[in-house]
Amino acid sequence: MKKINPPLSAFARLYCNFFGHDFKISKSVTNHIHEYTCKHCAIEMTDTANGFLAQLTPRFKETNDYLAQIHKRRRRKNYATAS
């Protein structure tokens, strides 16, 4: 199902252009990679491989989902063998 971004109000765009975005973590993919959402204008960003933020595209979303699966499998495997 395709997610449709809500239309931005002029105030939200103006606020973020003037003061900057106020990002909150919306999803923790791994310990080091997160997805962020702006509290005011709802723009979505993610961490890249070189440590910068990039806009969350469908390709980044797919990559993050794949990384989350790998991370979950490795955590589960390490906890099972540690006992």
C-alpha positions as CSV (number, residue, x, y, z in Angstrom):
1,M,0.0,0.0,0.0
2,K,1.4,3.3,-1.0
3,K,1.6,5.9,1.7
4,I,0.5,9.4,0.7
5,N,2.1,12.4,2.4
6,P,-0.4,14.8,3.8
7,P,-0.4,18.3,2.2
8,L,1.8,20.7,4.1
9,S,0.4,23.8,5.5
10,A,2.1,27.1,4.6
11,F,2.9,27.6,8.3
12,A,4.7,24.3,8.7
13,R,6.8,24.9,5.6
14,L,7.6,28.5,6.7
15,Y,8.5,27.3,10.2
16,C,10.9,24.7,9.0
17,N,12.5,27.0,6.4
18,F,13.1,29.6,9.1
19,F,14.0,27.6,12.2
20,G,15.0,24.3,10.7
21,H,13.5,20.8,11.0
22,D,12.8,19.2,14.4
23,F,13.5,15.6,13.8
24,K,12.3,12.8,16.1
25,I,13.3,9.1,15.7
26,S,10.4,7.3,14.1
27,K,12.0,3.9,13.7
28,S,15.3,2.3,14.9
29,V,16.5,0.1,12.1
30,T,19.7,-1.0,13.8
31,N,21.8,0.4,16.7
32,H,23.3,3.0,14.4
33,I,20.7,3.6,11.7
34,H,17.5,5.3,12.4
35,E,14.5,6.8,10.4
36,Y,13.5,10.3,11.4
37,T,10.3,12.4,10.9
38,C,10.1,16.2,11.3
39,K,7.6,17.1,14.0
40,H,6.2,20.1,12.0
41,C,6.3,19.2,8.3
42,A,6.4,15.4,8.4
43,I,9.4,15.1,6.1
44,E,11.1,11.7,6.5
45,M,14.9,11.3,6.6
46,T,17.3,8.4,7.3
47,D,20.9,7.9,8.1
48,T,23.2,7.0,5.1
49,A,26.3,4.8,5.0
50,N,28.6,7.8,5.4
51,G,26.8,9.2,8.4
52,F,24.7,12.0,6.8
53,L,20.9,12.4,6.6
54,A,19.1,11.7,3.3
55,Q,15.5,12.0,2.4
56,L,13.7,8.6,2.9
57,T,13.0,7.3,-0.6
58,P,11.3,3.9,-1.4
59,R,14.8,2.5,-2.1
60,F,16.2,3.6,1.2
61,K,13.0,2.3,2.9
62,E,13.5,-1.1,1.3
63,T,17.2,-1.1,2.2
64,N,16.4,-0.2,5.9
65,D,13.8,-3.0,6.1
66,Y,16.4,-5.5,4.8
67,L,19.0,-4.2,7.3
68,A,16.5,-4.5,10.1
69,Q,15.8,-8.2,9.2
70,I,19.5,-9.0,9.2
71,H,20.1,-7.1,12.5
72,K,17.2,-8.9,14.1
73,R,18.4,-12.4,12.9
74,R,22.0,-11.7,14.2
75,R,20.8,-10.4,17.6
76,R,18.6,-13.5,18.0
77,K,21.4,-15.8,17.0
78,N,23.9,-14.2,19.4
79,Y,21.5,-14.3,22.3
80,A,20.7,-18.0,21.6
81,T,24.4,-19.0,21.6
82,A,25.3,-16.9,24.7
83,S,23.2,-19.0,27.0
